[in-house]
Amino acid sequence: MEKKLLGFIGIGNMGGALARAAAAGIEPGQIVLANRTQERAEALAQELGCLAASAEDTARCARFLFLGVKPHAMGDLMRQIVPILRARHDRFVLVSMAAGVPIARIRQLANGDYPVVRICPNTPVSIGRGLVTWCAEGARQEEMAELMDAMAGAGLWDECREELMDAASVVGGCVPAFTFLFLEALADGGVRCGLSREQALTYAAAAVEGAAALALRGEEHPGALKDAVCSPGGSTIVGVNELENRAFRAAAMNAVAAAWKRTAELGR
Ligand SMILES: NC(=O)c1ccc[n+]([C@@H]2O[C@H](COP(=O)([O-])OP(=O)(O)OC[C@H]3O[C@@H](n4cnc5c(N)ncnc54)[C@H](OP(=O)(O)O)[C@@H]3O)[C@@H](O)[C@H]2O)c1
């Protein structure tokens, strides 16, 4: 197979979402997909107009090789492809998305000090509204520029020191799940008050999206933005009081801290 710009081995939730983001930004013929259950790679390749291949062929031809398996499966995958990587004479970059797994460990598993980019994406990358935090060792500046350009369809890319990647992976990667939980509960509340399920979910999601957009402007502290919604003696402050009674903020902080601890455990 001729050389391709991007190869993805493991196209589950995250690898698949990144492949979709890639296909939105570059010529799909430059993307090759591999997966343990190969029919899945073939189905996604057909949908995106790119190629499906074995993990070995993908490892042989991709300039940027995305490793999209679970952290505990990384050892087996690397054993499978190391002989192919060793036989390559051209330059290539490994891109690992394995939560909690340091670059040094990837290089150890790869049995070579290849350039490695460690990324932490979140699932909104599949619609171009994601966050990808990254750190790299051995990758040249122009390679990073090329990678981010090819993957611009994923959303915002932000460089992060490696020692902070676990924290970034929680606040960027786990928060969508926490938010979906919050959204579901808000929609339940709306239904409890008489809205249809569809109305309740749409209104809650639109409000969360708008609130996040305001916070992202960075002009005002979230506390000030909250204050602006709370009229004295009004309904919002009564709801805020109820959340505070249930230790909402402590629950959110503890969720982040617990997920951060678990990320470190899983990466070991
Ligand atoms: N999900 C997230 O929000 C998120 C966020 C940040 C980082 N990550 C990271 O992304 C990685 C993947 O997570 P995920 O949630 O996408 O997991 P997933 O949905 O289980 O996907 C893993 C994929 O890898 C495939 N696979 C396993 N071993 C393979 C092998 N030897 N060769 C080829 N394909 C193989 C699996 O194939 P089958 O179809 O046969 O099962 C599956 O499609 C993890 O390292 C995780 O830490 C995920």
The ligand as an SDF file (V2000), in Angstrom:
LIG
                    3D

 48 52  0  0  0  0  0  0  0  0999 V2000
  -13.9220    7.5420   25.0010 N   0  0  0  0  0  0  0  0  0  0  0  0
  -13.3870    8.7180   25.3680 C   0  0  0  0  0  0  0  0  0  0  0  0
  -14.0850    9.7120   25.6340 O   0  0  0  0  0  0  0  0  0  0  0  0
  -11.8820    8.8780   25.4560 C   0  0  0  0  0  0  0  0  0  0  0  0
  -11.3530   10.1210   25.8060 C   0  0  0  0  0  0  0  0  0  0  0  0
   -9.9600   10.2820   25.8070 C   0  0  0  0  0  0  0  0  0  0  0  0
   -9.1350    9.2070   25.5010 C   0  0  0  0  0  0  0  0  0  0  0  0
   -9.6870    7.9980   25.1860 N   0  0  0  0  0  0  0  0  0  0  0  0
   -8.7790    6.8920   24.8820 C   0  0  0  0  0  0  0  0  0  0  0  0
   -9.1020    6.3960   23.6010 O   0  0  0  0  0  0  0  0  0  0  0  0
   -8.7290    5.0150   23.5470 C   0  0  0  0  0  0  0  0  0  0  0  0
   -9.8840    4.2210   23.0090 C   0  0  0  0  0  0  0  0  0  0  0  0
  -10.9960    4.3600   23.8840 O   0  0  0  0  0  0  0  0  0  0  0  0
  -12.4580    4.0960   23.3440 P   0  0  0  0  0  0  0  0  0  0  0  0
  -13.3810    4.6500   24.3580 O   0  0  0  0  0  0  0  0  0  0  0  0
  -12.5620    4.5550   21.9250 O   0  0  0  0  0  0  0  0  0  0  0  0
  -12.4720    2.4940   23.3770 O   0  0  0  0  0  0  0  0  0  0  0  0
  -13.3330    1.4930   22.4780 P   0  0  0  0  0  0  0  0  0  0  0  0
  -14.5980    2.1440   22.0500 O   0  0  0  0  0  0  0  0  0  0  0  0
  -13.3840    0.2040   23.2240 O   0  0  0  0  0  0  0  0  0  0  0  0
  -12.4140    1.3060   21.1800 O   0  0  0  0  0  0  0  0  0  0  0  0
  -11.2650    0.5450   21.1540 C   0  0  0  0  0  0  0  0  0  0  0  0
  -11.1400   -0.0090   19.7540 C   0  0  0  0  0  0  0  0  0  0  0  0
   -9.8690   -0.6390   19.6190 O   0  0  0  0  0  0  0  0  0  0  0  0
  -10.0630   -1.8270   18.8490 C   0  0  0  0  0  0  0  0  0  0  0  0
   -8.9300   -2.7340   19.1120 N   0  0  0  0  0  0  0  0  0  0  0  0
   -8.5970   -3.3320   20.2680 C   0  0  0  0  0  0  0  0  0  0  0  0
   -7.4450   -4.0450   20.0920 N   0  0  0  0  0  0  0  0  0  0  0  0
   -7.0700   -3.8740   18.8030 C   0  0  0  0  0  0  0  0  0  0  0  0
   -5.9900   -4.3460   18.0110 C   0  0  0  0  0  0  0  0  0  0  0  0
   -5.0340   -5.1400   18.5170 N   0  0  0  0  0  0  0  0  0  0  0  0
   -5.9270   -3.9740   16.7030 N   0  0  0  0  0  0  0  0  0  0  0  0
   -6.8600   -3.1740   16.1760 C   0  0  0  0  0  0  0  0  0  0  0  0
   -7.9190   -2.6940   16.8860 N   0  0  0  0  0  0  0  0  0  0  0  0
   -8.0270   -3.0360   18.1770 C   0  0  0  0  0  0  0  0  0  0  0  0
  -11.4060   -2.3470   19.2940 C   0  0  0  0  0  0  0  0  0  0  0  0
  -11.9150   -3.2450   18.3270 O   0  0  0  0  0  0  0  0  0  0  0  0
  -13.2810   -4.0820   18.4970 P   0  0  0  0  0  0  0  0  0  0  0  0
  -14.2590   -3.3810   17.6090 O   0  0  0  0  0  0  0  0  0  0  0  0
  -12.9330   -5.4510   18.0320 O   0  0  0  0  0  0  0  0  0  0  0  0
  -13.6500   -4.0620   19.9610 O   0  0  0  0  0  0  0  0  0  0  0  0
  -12.2060   -1.0540   19.4250 C   0  0  0  0  0  0  0  0  0  0  0  0
  -12.8160   -0.6780   18.2140 O   0  0  0  0  0  0  0  0  0  0  0  0
   -8.3490    4.5970   24.9740 C   0  0  0  0  0  0  0  0  0  0  0  0
   -6.9640    4.4860   25.0900 O   0  0  0  0  0  0  0  0  0  0  0  0
   -8.8820    5.7130   25.8270 C   0  0  0  0  0  0  0  0  0  0  0  0
   -8.0820    5.9020   26.9840 O   0  0  0  0  0  0  0  0  0  0  0  0
  -11.0280    7.8050   25.1460 C   0  0  0  0  0  0  0  0  0  0  0  0
  1  2  1  0
  2  3  2  0
  2  4  1  0
  4  5  1  0
  4 48  2  0
  5  6  2  0
  6  7  1  0
  7  8  2  0
  8  9  1  0
  8 48  1  0
  9 10  1  0
  9 46  1  0
 10 11  1  0
 11 12  1  0
 11 44  1  0
 12 13  1  0
 13 14  1  0
 14 15  2  0
 14 16  1  0
 14 17  1  0
 17 18  1  0
 18 19  2  0
 18 20  1  0
 18 21  1  0
 21 22  1  0
 22 23  1  0
 23 24  1  0
 23 42  1  0
 24 25  1  0
 25 26  1  0
 25 36  1  0
 26 27  1  0
 26 35  1  0
 27 28  2  0
 28 29  1  0
 29 30  1  0
 29 35  2  0
 30 31  1  0
 30 32  2  0
 32 33  1  0
 33 34  2  0
 34 35  1  0
 36 37  1  0
 36 42  1  0
 37 38  1  0
 38 39  2  0
 38 40  1  0
 38 41  1  0
 42 43  1  0
 44 45  1  0
 44 46  1  0
 46 47  1  0
M  CHG  2   8   1  16  -1
M  END
$$$$
